[in-house]
Amino acid sequence: MEIPKGHYIFGTVKVGERGQIIIPKEARETFQIKPGDMLIVLGDEKWGIAVTKSDVLQKHAQDVFQKIGEVENDDH
């Protein structure tokens, strides 16, 4: 399977006893995630969860939810 440019699969992570995960090093480097950065966890019952830096979300949140809505409308 070829992954389109700009998209990534960083592997799997295991959820710890307290619900914590470790973001893979390659993902942290690619998205410049550093200790102390604020991340936002988004959830959609159909599509699952996504984690992003809060500053990225502020710029693109409307686009993300619009695209999800378009896909859901196409399914009906």
C-alpha positions in Angstrom: 0.0 0.0 0.0 1.4 3.4 -1.0 0.7 6.2 1.4 0.1 9.6 -0.2 2.7 12.3 0.4 2.0 14.2 3.5 0.2 11.3 5.2 1.9 9.0 7.7 1.5 5.8 9.6 3.7 5.9 12.7 2.8 2.5 14.0 0.9 1.5 17.1 1.0 2.6 20.7 -0.2 1.0 23.8 -2.5 2.7 26.2 -1.1 2.6 29.7 -3.0 2.1 33.0 -3.8 5.8 33.4 -4.9 6.1 29.7 -1.7 7.6 28.6 0.0 7.0 25.2 3.5 7.8 24.0 3.6 9.6 20.7 6.3 8.0 18.6 9.5 9.9 18.2 9.2 10.2 14.4 5.7 11.7 14.8 7.0 14.2 17.4 9.8 15.2 15.1 7.6 15.4 11.9 5.0 17.6 13.7 7.5 19.5 15.9 5.8 18.3 19.2 7.9 19.3 22.2 7.5 18.8 25.9 5.0 21.3 27.3 3.1 21.7 24.0 -0.7 21.7 24.3 -2.5 19.0 22.3 -6.2 18.6 21.6 -7.9 15.3 21.3 -10.8 15.2 18.9 -13.4 12.5 18.7 -16.0 11.3 16.3 -18.0 8.1 17.0 -17.7 6.9 13.4 -14.1 8.0 12.6 -12.4 7.6 16.0 -10.0 10.0 17.6 -7.3 12.4 16.4 -4.6 14.3 18.3 -3.2 17.6 17.1 -1.4 20.6 18.3 -3.8 23.2 19.6 -2.5 25.9 17.3 -3.0 23.7 14.3 -6.5 23.0 15.3 -7.5 26.6 15.7 -6.5 27.2 12.1 -8.2 24.1 10.7 -11.0 23.0 13.0 -13.8 24.3 10.8 -12.3 22.6 7.7 -12.0 19.2 9.6 -15.6 19.2 10.8 -16.9 20.4 7.4 -15.1 17.5 5.6 -16.5 15.0 8.2 -20.0 16.4 7.5 -19.5 16.1 3.8 -18.5 12.4 4.1 -21.4 11.6 6.4 -23.8 13.3 4.0 -22.4 11.3 1.1 -23.1 8.1 3.1 -26.8 8.9 3.4 
